[in-house]
Amino acid sequence: MGKIKSRLVKRTVRTLIEKGIPFEESFDHNKKILGREMPSKKLRNQIAGYASRVKRQEKDNALKVPEKK
């Protein structure tokens, strides 16, 4: 299987981040945050994984921005 995520997973992660859920780069931490509130274990894991990927990308993009002289 590839890294393609469904619209549901992407939309859910964006909504949860906007609500202020403190996701981190760690999959296990994100999984614990979501807890048992998700409708299924598979969906919870997909959301936790995608959230950690988004946070990692945000961190990398913040580091790559060159400073103006």
N, C-alpha and C positions, 0 to 999 in steps of 0.2 A: 504494500500500500504506500501511496505517496504522502506528501505533506499537505495535500489540498484539504481545507476545512470547509464545512458547509456554511451557508449563509447564517443559519441559526446560531452556530457556535460563534462566528465573528460578531454578529449583531448582539448576542448576549454578553460577550466580553466587553464590547464598547459601552453597552448600557451599564454594566456593573462598574466599570472604571469611572464613568461619568457620575455615578451615584456616590463614589468615594470609597469603594472597597479597597483596602490596602494590599493589593497584590504585590508579589515580589518576583524575583527571577527563579525562585525555587519551586519546582513542581509540587513537592511534598507539602510545602507551606500553603500553597494555593489550594491544594486538595483539602487540607484541614479547614481552611477558611470557608470553603463551599459546604463542607460537612455533609449532612444527610438531607439537605434542603433540595437537592437536585432530583429530578424524576427518575434518573437511572445512573448506575455506576459508570457506564460507558460515557454518557454525556458529561458527567461531572469530570471525568478524567480528561476528556477532550477540551473542555472549557479551561480546566486548570493548566493544561499543557499549552494551549494557545495564549492564555494570559501570561504565562512565564515567557513565552517567545516574544510577545508584544513588549513586555517590560525590558527584556534584554535588548531588543531593537531600539527602544527609546534611549536606553543608556548608551549604546554604541553611537547613535546619531548625535547625542549630546557631546560625546567626546570627539567626534569627527568635525564639528563645526569650527572652522579656523577663525582665529581672532583677527579683527581688522587692525591695521597699524596706522 
